[in-house]
Amino acid sequence: MPLRPVNLPVTLLDTDPSVSPSPHLQTWQQLLGQAHQYLVDTAAHPARCVVLLPYAQLMPLAARLWAEQFPDGFAPRFETTRNWAARVGLFAPGPNDIALDHGRDLLTAASLLQGAGLGERRSLLCGPLVEQATQLAPLAASVPASLRPDWADQAREAVALVAGGPLALEAAVAHLAIAWAAASDYATDVLFEPRISNELDALVVIQGLQPDELVSSLVDHFSDRALLLTLQSEVSVPAAEARVNTGEQACNIMLHAARDGEDEAQRAAACVLEHIARGRVPVALTAGDRLLTRRITALLAVEGVRLRDETGWILSTTHAAACLMAALRACARHASTDTVVDWLKLAPLFSLHQARVLDALEAHLRRDAVRDWASAAGLQQHREFTSCVEALREPMQSSRRLTDWLAATKTLLEASGLWSVLAADAAGEAVVAALGLSEGAQAAWQAWPGAQSRMSLAEFTAWVGDVLEAASFRPPARDDAQVVILPMSQLLGRPFAALVLPGADEQRLPAAPEPPGAWSTAQRVALRLPTREELQSAQRQAWNIALQTPCVDVLWRGSDDSGEPLLASSLVRALRLQAGTTESPEPRRPREVVPQPVAPPQPRGDALPVMPLSASTYDMLRTCPYRFFALRQLGLRDESELDVDVDKRDFGNWVHMALSEFHKALKNDSGVDRVALLDKSAQEATQSLALEEGEFMPFGVGWAALRDGYLQWLSEYEATGAVFELSEESLEVTLGNLKLSGRVDRLDRLPNGAPLVIDYKTEPLKRTTDRLKAGNEDTQLPFYALLSGADEPRAAYLNVSEREGTSLHEPPELLMLAQQLYEGMQEDVARISAGDPLPALGEGAVCEWCEARGLCRKDFWSGE
C-alpha cells in the first residue's frame, strides 16, 4: 500500500464550559476517522495495528477519544517508539553501548578515550564525547543495525575533520563519537526485526513538530502498510492578533510586561489562580525557565493548587542530592570547616543525637575563625566529637573502583543517618536509582567492565555531581491536577482551557534557538541533525499552537537578575507590533495593608548583668543603649562566617600576632637578628591563622616596607628607655563599683616605671589622628588608662602602615579624659540599675552595620 500523508490543522480540546468544544472535537474526530478508514481500507485488524504518537502524554488522550468515537470493536495500540520497543522486547545495553544513562556513559567514554590513547585528557574530553555521542545516537538508532557501518562512513565523511591538524582533539572526539554510536545496540532495534513486521497489519504515524529520523525510517520500513498524518499549525499570526486583549471575551491573549523575575513569577501565579477561579481547568504552565517555574509553583502550592509537573527539575537541585554531595565533599582530605559543618548539620547522627556538642564546636570554630577542618579536628576541647567525625571520613580517602566507592558511600550514608533520609523521600529514591546505590544495582555495576577502573575521591565526587546534574526528578503525577507544567512544544494536541506562558523574553524564548553541540551548520545538514532553521520553524509552530489555546497569558520581564534590561521575545514583539495593542492590566488582586508603625523600643536592663565592662561594650552603650542591651546584656550576636575571603581585619589580626610573637621572642634574646626574627614571627602568624598564601598575597606584598618602618621606629622608641613588658594579655581591675576587663595589645614600662598601654592600628593615619581629636568621645585609650590600674598611666595608638610608616599617637590630658570616662560609667551603671530605659537611638553611621537593627525594627518606626 503506498504511503499516504495527510496534513491536518492542530486544534486543542477545550474544557472551558463557556466555549463550545465542537470544533476541536471535530478535528480529533477527523484525524481518528482518517486512521480508522485506513484500517478499514487495508483490512487491517485494529488489534494488530500501532498508532505512533510524538510523545507519551498523548497516548491516554488518543485512546480515550478513539473509544468514544468507535465504541464497538477493537482499538489499535497507541504508542511512542520507546513504549513500543519496551513492550515488544527486552533490552539491556552491552558493555560499550551508549546506554543513555549519563553516569554509565561517562565511564564508558573514559574507557574509550583510554583505548584511543587519550586517557590523560579524559577529564577534559569525557563530557564532550558523551554529549556528541548522545546527539548522534538517535540518528544511528534510526538505521537498522546491518546498515550502521554505512551510516558511520557517511558520518565520518560529513564531519571532515583532519586528525593531527589544529583541531586534532575535536576530530578525535567526533570520530570516536561516530564509532561509538555506530557500534552500539539500541532498544528500538527490535522494531526492525522480521517478527514485528509479521505481527503488524498497519502503522499510523502522527508526526510532531520536528522530524523524527527513527519514525521516518519506520515509515520507510513499513511503507506498504504505513499512513503518515502530519499535525501542522494552520493558525496565522493575524488570526491570533484578533484575540489579543479583547476585554471580557471568553477567549483572549493577554500580554504582561513584568519588572523583574519576582514580579513575573507573582503575575504568572495570579494569572493561573484567575483561570482556576473562572473554571478554566486544566491550566497549562510552560516551563521555559526552570528557576522561574519553581518560583511560580511555590506560590501556587501555598494556595493549595494541585499541580502535575511533566518536565521535572534537575536532580542535583533536590534536598536529597544536596545531602549526598555534602557528605562526599566533607570527606575530602583538605575539606574546609564550612564544608564539614554543612554535612554534620544535615546528618541526623550529629544534628539530632549530638546537637549540643555540634553547636558548641561550631561556636568555637566561628569565634576563632578556624577555616580548615584539619585544624578543627585537632582541637583538644572537642576531641571526642571530632574523632567520631574522622572515623566516618577516613575510610573515604583511598582510591578504589566504582563498585567499591558506591558501597563505601552507602555505608557512609547509613552510618551518618542520611540513608533513611533518602529512603523516605521520592527525590532520594531517584538519587539512589540514578547512582545505582541499591544492592541490586551494585551487583550490575560489579558485572560491568567500565566500572572496574580505580578513581580518587575527587574523581568519584565529580562523577556523582555529573550524574545528578544530568538526571531529572519528576514528582508523582496527580490525575486531578488543576495545573499541568510542560514544555511549549508539548502543547501539540493537548486539551487545555487556558495557558500561562512566562519567560517570553529574548533570552528564554528566542525565535531561533541555539542548536546544541559543537557541530557546524554544514555538519548538521550532512548528519541530519536539527539545524537552526529547523529549530526556528519548530519554535514558530509551537508558538502558533500556544496562541490557539482559548485563553493565553504571555509574560516577560524587563530586566534580569543583575538589573540589565531585557527585551520581550521577537515573537512577542511581532505580535504586539502587528496587533497594535497595549499591555494587560495588573492580574494580582490588590490587598489593603494598614500601616502599623512601631515606636522605638525602650527596654529595662536592671535585671540583667552589666559587669564587667570592656572598652567596646561601654562604647556600645554610649552610641546606642539598646544595642548594649541586646548584644551585651542579652548576649545576642551574629554568627560569623567560617569560609570567608581574607580582608583588612585579617590583616590587622596578622600584624597584631606577628608583633606580639616578635616582642616575646626579642625579650628573651635581645641580640637576635631583628629582621629575621620579625619575618619568622610573621610566617608563624600566617600558619596560626590558617591564611592561605594566595589569598593573603595582596596584603602581604607590603610586608617588607611595614617591617622596615616598624623596626626603624622601634629603634628610636627604645632609645627613650621604654621597655616591652607584655602583649596580648587580658587584664581586669575593680574601681569602686565598676569591674573593668579588656585585652591589651601591648604594655610597656617607661623609664619612670609608669605603664604605657599601646593599641596597634593598621588603619589610615588620618583615621587614627581623628580619634584623638574626638576628645572624650573616644573611649578606648581612656578606658585602657583605667584598666592599667596605675596612678599616672599613659596610653597611645601605634599606627603601623607600609606606606605612612610607624608612628605613636598619645592623647593630651589623658588623666582628665580617664576621670571623665570613669564618672560617666558610674552614672550610666547607676541609671541602668535604677531601671532607666535603654532606648534605641537610631542615629549615626552605627545603624548602617548594627547587628541589632532587625531587633529594634528601626525601619518600621513612626516617621521613618
N, C-alpha and C positions, 0 to 999 in steps of 0.2 A: 504494500500500500504506500503511495507516495506521501512525502511529508506535506502537511497542510498547515502552514502558520496562520493564526488568526489574531488580529490586533483588536483589543477591547479597551475602552477607556476605563480608568480607575475611578471608582467612587466608593465611599465608605458607608457601612450600615449605620444609620443614625438611630440613637436610642433616646434622643430628646423628644418628649411627648408633644412638644409644641411644633415639631417639624414632621411632615409626612415622610415615612421611610420608604414609600413605594418605589421611587426612582432608584434608590440604592439597591433595594432587593431585586429590582428588575435586572440590574447589571449582573448581580451574582447569579440570578436565575438564567440569564443569557449565557454566562460563562459555563455554568454547570450543565446547562442544556446542550451546549456545543460538545462538551465532553461526553455526555450521555448519548447523544446522537451518533457520535463517532464510534462508541462501543457497540451501538445497535447496528450501524452500517457495516462494521467489520466482524460482526457476530462474535464479539469478544465477551467472555463471561466476566462480569464485574469482579468476582472474587479472585480472578487471575489477572487483574489489571492494577496498575500503580499510577497514581497522580502525584507527580513530584512538585513540591511547593518550594518557594525560595527560602523560607525559614520556618522553624518548628512551631512558632506561635500561631501560624495559620492552620495547622493540622486539625485541632478540635473545632475551629470555626467552620472549615470546609466540610468536615464530616457531619456537623450538625445541620448545615444548610442543605447538604445532599439528602440527609434523612428526611428533612421537611419537604423538599421538592419531589423526592422519589421514595415515598414511604414503603412501597412494595418492592420486594426483590432484594438482591444482594447489592452491596456498595463496594466500590473499589477501595484500595488501601491508599490513604493519603500519607505521604512520606516526604522526608527530605533525603538527600543522598546518604547522609550519615546514619539516619534512623533505618533506612532501608538496608544498608550494609550491615548494621548491627543485628538486624532481625534475621537476615538470611545466612549469616556466617559468624563464626568466632575468629577473632584476630588478636594476635599478640606480636608486637614488633620484635624483630630479630636483634641480635647484639649490636649491630651497627646501623639499624634502620633509624630514620627520622621518626621519633615517637610522638612528636608534637607535645612532649612533656618537657618543659624548659629545663628542669633540673637534670633529667637524664640526657637531654640533647647537649647540654653544656659539657657533660663528662665525655660523651661520645665525640664531640668536637675536639676536646683536648686530646683524646686518643688519636684522632685522625691527624691533627696537627703534629703530634709527636711522630707518627709514622711518615709524615711528609717532610720531616726534618725541620719543622718549625716549632719544636717543643719549647724552646727558650722564649718564644713570643706568644705562648698560648694565653697568658693573662690578657694580652692586648688583642688577640685575634679571635678568641673563642666567641665573644659576643657578636662581632660582625659575621662570623661564619654561620652561627645559628640563625641570625637574622636573615641572611641571604638564602640559606637552605630552606628555611621555613617559608619564604616567599616563593621559592621555586617548587616546593613540594606539591601544591595544588596543580601546577602545570604538569609535573611528572605523573601525578596520580591520574590525570585525565587521559593518559595514554596507556593502553594495555601493556602489561609487563613485557611482552615479547617485542614491543616496538620502542622501548625506552632507550636502548643503545642508539638507535637512530635519532631519537629526541636529544640525547646527550651530545651527539656530534653536531647537530644543528645549533644547540645552545652554546657550545664552545665556540663555534664559528660566529655566532651573534655577539658574544662577549668581546671577542677580538682584542684581548689584552696580551701583550707580549711578555713572556717570562724573562726576567733579567733586566728589563728596562726600568725607567724611573717609577713605574707603577708595579714593581715586581710583587710586592706584598698583596696589592689589590688583585693582581692577576692570579696569584696563588690561591687566595681565598675564594675568588669567583670560580675557578676551575675545580677546586675542592668541593665547593657547594654544589656545583653541577653533578660531579661524580657521586656525591653523597645522595643527592635527590634521585639520580637515575638508578643507583644500586639498591635503594630502599624498596621495601614492600609496603603497601598501604591497605587500610581496612576496606576501602572501596574497590579493591581489585576483584573482589568476589562478584561484583556486578557485571563484569565482563565474561564470567565463566559460562560455558555452554548450558549448565543446568539451570541457570537463571533465565536464559533465553527459552529453554524448554518449558519453564513454569510460567512464562509471561505471555499473555494474549495481546496486551496493548499497553503502551506507555503514553501518558498525557503529561506534558511538561508545562508548568506555568512559570514563565520567566520573571525574574526580579528586575531590579533597576540596573544592575550591572551584569554583563555576560558571565556565565559560569562555564569555564572550559570543560569541566567534568560533565556537566549537563549536556553541553554541545556534543561531546564525544559519545555520550549515551544515546542522544538523538540519532547520531550517525550510525551507531552500532545497531540500534533497533529501527532503522529507517523504514523498514517495511511495515511497521506497526506503531509508529510514533506520531503524536499530534502535538504541535507547539502552540501554546497560547501565550501571547506577549501582552503583559499588562503595561500600558503606557499612559501617562497623564496627558489628557487632552484639554485640560483647563488652561486657557490663555491668561496672560497677566491682566489684560483689560477686564476679563470676566471677573477676576478676583478683585480688581480695583472697585468694582461697583458695590462690593460688600464692605469696603473699608470705612469704619467709623460711621455707620448708618444709624446712629442713635439707638432707639429702643427696639429695633428689629430683632427677631429671634436669631438670625444668622448674621454674624458680622466679623470683621477683622479689626482688632483694636491694637494700636501701636503705643508702646510705653517707653519713654526715654528716662532712664534712671540716672542718678548722680554717680553712684559707685556700686561696688559689688553687694554691699549690705542692703542698700536701697533697692537694688534689683531683686535680691532674694525676698525681701519683705513684700514687694509689689507682686512678685510671681506667686507667693503663698496666698496673698489676698485674692488674686485672680482665681486660683484654684478653689478657695473657700466660697467665692461668689458663685462659681459654676455649680458646686455641690449644693449650695443653698437653693439654687433655682432648679435642681433636679437634673442637671446635665451630667449624668454619670454613665459610664466611666469617663474620667478626665485623663487625657494623655499629657504627660510631662516629659519633654525631650531632655536627654542627658548629654548635652554637648560639652559641658564643663562639669566634671565630677565634683569639684570642690563647691561650686555654686549649687549643684543639685543636692549635695548633702546638707548644705545650709537650709535650703528650701524644705527638704524632707524633715529636718529637725523642727522647723517652725510648724509644719503640718502635724507632726507627731504630737506636739504639745496640745493641739486642738483635737486630738483623737481621730484623725483621718486615717482610714485604712489604706495601706499602701502595698503595691506589688512592684518590686524592682526587678526588671528583666535584664538589666545591664550589670548590676552589682558594682563593687568597687575593688580597688587593688587590695589584695590580701595583706600586704605589708602594712596597711594603714589601720588594721584592726588591733584591738587591745591584746588579743591572743598572740599575734605576731610580735607586737612590741615586747611582751613578756619574754618570749623566746629569744629575741635578738638582744634584749638587755642581759639575759643570762650568759649568752655567748660572749658578748663584748666585755662583760665583767670578768670573764675568765682569762682574758689576755694577760700576758706576763707583765706588761707595763701599763696596765689599766689605770686610769685616773681614779681618784677618790670619788668624784662625782658619778662616774660610770658604775662603780661597785655599789655605792649607796642607792642609786636608782634601782638596781636589781634587788637589793635587800628589802627595799620598801615594797616591791611587787611580790616578793616570795613570801607566802604565808608562814613558812617556818620561822622567819625573822620578824615580819611585820605584825604577826599575831602572837606568837608564843614568846618572843623576846623583844617586844616592842619597847619596853622601858630601857633596856640595855642599848638597843639601837638608837633611841632618841638621845641617850647620854653620849654615845660615841659620836653621833652626828654633831651635837652641840660642841663637843671638844674639837672636832675637825674644823668646823666653821669658825670657831673662836680663834684657833691658831692657824687658819688658812692652810691646812695640810692638803695639798693638791694631788700628791702621789700616793696610791694605795699601798705601795711597798713601805712607805714611811708610816702610814696609818696602821698597818699590820704589826709594826714593831713597837707600838705604844704599850708600855708595861701595864698601864692602868686598865686597858681593855684587852689584855692578852687572851683571856679565856674566850671571849666572844670572837675576836678576830681569828683565833685558832680554828674555831668551828667553820668560819667562812673559808679559810685557807684549805681546810680538809675537803671542801667541795670544789675549790678552784684548782688545786694541784693536779688531780687526775686528768684535767683537760689541757695539759701543757704540751705533751709529746705528740709528734706526728703519727698518723695511723691511716688505715684505709677508711673509705667512706662508710662501710658497714659498721666498723668499729666506732667511728665518730657518731653515727646515729644511735648506736647502743649506749655510748657514753652520754650523749645528750639526753636520752630518755632517762638514764639513771640520775643525771643532774636535776632534771625537772621533777622527778619523783622525790628525790631527797630534799629538795627545797620547797616542795608542796605545790609547785606550779603545774604538775601533770594533772592534778584534779581540777585546776582552774581551766585548763584546755579542754578536758573531757566534759565539763559542764557547759560549754559554750559552743554554739554552732560554728562560729568562726574558728574556734580552737580545733574542732574536728576537721575543718578544712585545712588548717595548718598541718595537722598530723598526717592527713591524706596527701597533701602536696609534697611533703618531705619524705613520706614513707617511714614514719616513726613507729607504726604499729608492728607487732611481731610478724604478722604475715607478710607485710611489705618488706620488712628487713630480710626475710628469707628470700624474697625475689631479688633484692639488691645483692645478696650473697651469691646468687647464681649468675649474676650479670658481669661479664668481664670488664666492662667500663668502670665498675666501681671498685676495682682492686688496686688502683694506684694510690700511693700514700700522699697525704696532703697535711699541711700545717693547720693550726687552729685559725690563723688569719685567712688561709685559703678556704677552709671549710665555712667560716663565718661569711665570707664574700659569696660563696656558692649558695648558702641558705638565703642571704639577702636577695640575690638574683632570682631565686626560685619564688620567693614570696612577692617580689616586685612584679613578676610576670603572671602570677596567678590571680584569679578574680574570686571574690566571695559574693554569693547571692543569698540574701536572707530567704528563709522559707516563704514560698509564694502563698498568697491568700486568694481564694476563689471569690470572696465578696469584696474585693478591693474597689475603693472609690477612685483611686488614682493609680495609673499604670505608668511607670518610668521606663522609657525605651529610647533607642536611637531614632533620629528623624527618619532614617531610611526604612525602618520597620513600621511606619505608619501605612505602608502599602497594603491595601486590602483589609485594614483593621477597622472595627466598628467603634468609633469614639464620638461622643456627643460634643466634646469640647477639647481644645488643645491649648496648652500653655507652653510657649516656646521661648525660654530665657536664653541668654548668651548669644543674642543675634548681633554681635558686634563684629568688626573687621577681623579680629584675631580668632574668635571662637566659631564664626560661621563664614569662612571665606568662600567666595564664589567659585574659586578653583583651588581645592585642597592640594596641599603638597604631597606628591607621591612618596610613599615610604621607601626607604632603602637608598643605596648609593648608585643605582643604575642610571645611566644616561637615557635620554629620550630615544635615541636610536636603539639602544639595547632593549628598552622596554617594548618597543614596537616589534623587534625581532623575536624577543622571548614571549611575546603576547602577555606581558604584564600590563596592568592598568596604567594608561598614560594620563597626563594632566588633563588632556581634553576629555577623556572618558570619565575621569573623576568629576570634572566640571559639569559634564552632561548629567551624570547621576545626581550630583548635588542640586542641579536645577530641577530635575524631575522630582526629587524628594521634596524640594521647596514648594513646587506646584501642588504636589499631593497634600502637603501640610495645609496649604491655603484652601483646600476643598473641605476641610473639617467644618461642620456647621458653625462653630464659634471658636475663634482663634485669638489668642493674646500673644503678641510678639514683643519681647522686652530686650533691651540692651543697655549697657552702662556708658556713661560719658567719660569715665576715667578709670584707669587701672589702679592696682593697689599702691603704686608709687606716686599716684597723682598725675601721671602722664595722660593727656587727653586721648580718647578713643572715638573713632567714628563708628556709626552703625554699619553693618554689613552692606556691601554693594547691592545685595539682593533686596534689602530693606530700603536702601536709598532709592533704588529704581522704582520700587512700589510707591514710596512716598512722592517721588517726583511725578510719576505718571498719574497718580491718583489726585495729587494736589490737596492733601489733607493735612490736618494738624494733629497733635498728639492727643491721646485719650486722657480723660480726667483721672485724678488720683483714685486708684482702686481700693485703697485702705480706708476703712471707716474711721472717721475722726473720734477721738476719745478726749473728753474734757478732764484735765488734770488740775485740781485746785492747788495752787502753790501753798506749801506749808513750811515757810522759813523757820529756822530754829535760832534760838538765842545762843550766844557764846557760852560754853559751859563754865561753871564756877564751882568745882568740887572742893571738898574739905579734905585736908591731909593729916589732921591731928591724930587719927587712929593708926597711921602708918609710920614706919620708921623714916627718920630723916638722916641720922648719923650712920656712918661717917660721911663727911663732905669731902669731895675732891675738887680740884680746880675746875674740871669740866662739868661736874654736876651743879656746882654753885653758879657757874656761868650760865648753865641751862635754866636755873631758877630765875636769874636776873633777866634773861632775854624773853622767857615765856614761862610763867609759873605752871601752866597746865602741862607743858612739855616735861617739866621736872616731876610733876605728879604722875604722869603716865609712864615715862621711861625710867625714872629713878625709884619712886615710891612703889609703883605697881610692878616694876621690873619688866615692862613690855619692851620688846625691841625687834627689829627686823632680823631675819636670818640672813647672814652674809652668804654670798655665792661661794661654792667650792672651786669651780673651774672658771676663773675669770682671767682676762688679759692683764699682763703686768702694767701698772700705771705709776703715776708720780708718787702715790702713797707707798707702793712697794719700794720705790727708790729711796724714799725717806727712811723707811724701816731698815733698809740695807745699809745706808750710811750710819744710822744710829748703832747698829750691831757691829759694823766694821770698826768704828771709832772706839766703841766700848771694849771690844776684844783687844784692840791695839794698845789702849792705855793700860789695861790689866796686865798684858804681857810686858809692856815697857816699864811698868812699876817694879817688876821682878828682875829685869835686866836692862838697865838704862844705857848700856854701852852697845846694844844691838844696832844693826843697820836699820834705820827707821823706815826707809823707803821699802826695803824688802819685807819688813815686818808688817807695814800697813797693807802692802799688796797681799801678803799671806792672810791677814785678817779679813780682807775683802773677799778673797776666794772662799774662806771658811764661812763667811756670811752668806755667800751665794749658795753654797751647799746646804747650809742650815735652813734657809728659807725656801729651798727647792725651786730656785729660779733657773729656768732653762736658758742656756746661753743665747740661743737665737732670739727668744722673747725679750731678754734683758739687754740685748746689744744696743738698742737706741739710747738707753740710759747709761750704759757702761762706757760708751765711747769717750765721754768727758771725764773719765775717772783720773787719768794722768794729770790733767790740769787741776782738778779738785784736790788730788793728793798733794801735789807740789804746793799749791796755795795754802793748804791747811798746815803742812809741815813748816812752811815759812812763818806763818802766823804763830804756830806753837813755839818756835824758837824764840821769837820776840816776846811772847807771853811769859815763857818760863824765865826769861831774864829779869822779870819783875819780882821773882821769888815765889810765885804761885806754884802749888804742888797738887797734883792729882791725888784724890783720896778714894773715890768710889764712882761706879756708874751703874745705871740700870738697876737701882735699888728701890725697894718700897719703904717708905717712911710713914710713921704715924706719930701724932702728937696731940695731947689734950690741953686745950686752952680754955679754962673756965668750964662752961657747959658745952663747949664745942669739941668735937673729935674730928680731927683732920687727917686725911690719908692721901697718899699720892706716890707716884713712881717718878723719880727724878732721872733725867738723862745722865747727869754728871754733877759731882760735888767736889770742889777743890778747896784747899786751905791757903789763905793769903798769908803773907809774912807776919801779920799781927795776930794770926790764929783764927780770924773770922772766917766763917764758911762762905763760899761763893757757889750758889746754885746756878748751873748753866743748862739752858734748854736749847737743843740743836734746832735750827730751822734751815730747810733746804728750799725755801720759797724765794721769790724775787726779793732783792734787798729793800726795795721801796715798801713792800708789804710789811717787812719787819720794822722799819722805821716808823711806819704809820701806827703800829701797835703802841709804840712808846708815846706818840703824840696823843693817843687817846686818853692818857692820864688815868684817872680812876675807873674809866670804862674798861680797861684791860685788867682781867682778873688773874692771869696766870702767874706773873712774876711776884706780885704782892702776896699771892697765896703761897708760893714756894718760900718766900721770906718767912712767913708764919710757920710753915711746915718744918723749916730748919731748926726751930726752937732756940735760936741764938738771940742775944740781946741786941746786937748790931749786925744783922745779916745783910748779905748782898746777893743780888740775883741779876742775871743778864741773859740776853738771847745771843747765841753764837750762830751767825748766818754763814752757812757753808755753801759755796757756789763754785762751779767750774769756770764761770765767766767773770764773776764780780769778786772773786777771791773769798777769803775768810775774814770776818770782822766781828768784834764783840760789841754788843749794844746794851748798856746798862741804863735803867731809867733814873732820872733825877728824883730826889726826895722819896726814895723807896720806903723809908720808915713811915713817913706820913701816909703814903698810899696803903701800906700794910695795916696801919692803925684804922684808917677809914674802912678798909675791907673787913677788918675784924668786927668793928661796930655794926656795919651793915649786915654781916652774917648773924650776929647775935639778935639784932632786931627782926630779921626775917624768920629765924628759927622760932623766936617767941611768938610771932604772929601766926605761924603755922600751928604751933602748939595750942594757941588760943582758939583755933577753929576758923581763922580768917579764910575766905575762899581763895582758891588758886586759879584765877581766870586765864583763859586763852586770849593772849593779846592780839594775835593775828597781825603783827606789824613787822616790817623789815624783811630782809632777804632770807632770814632763817626759815620763813614759812615755805619758801620755794623747795627746800630739800628736807623738811622736817618729817621724821618717821611717823609722828603722831597726827599728821594733818587729817588722815581719814577718821581718827577718833574724835577730834574736836569739831569736825564737819564744818570747817571754815568756809568751804564752797557753798554751803547752804544757809549761811547766816542771813538774818534780816539785813537788807541793804547791800548785800554782796552781789 
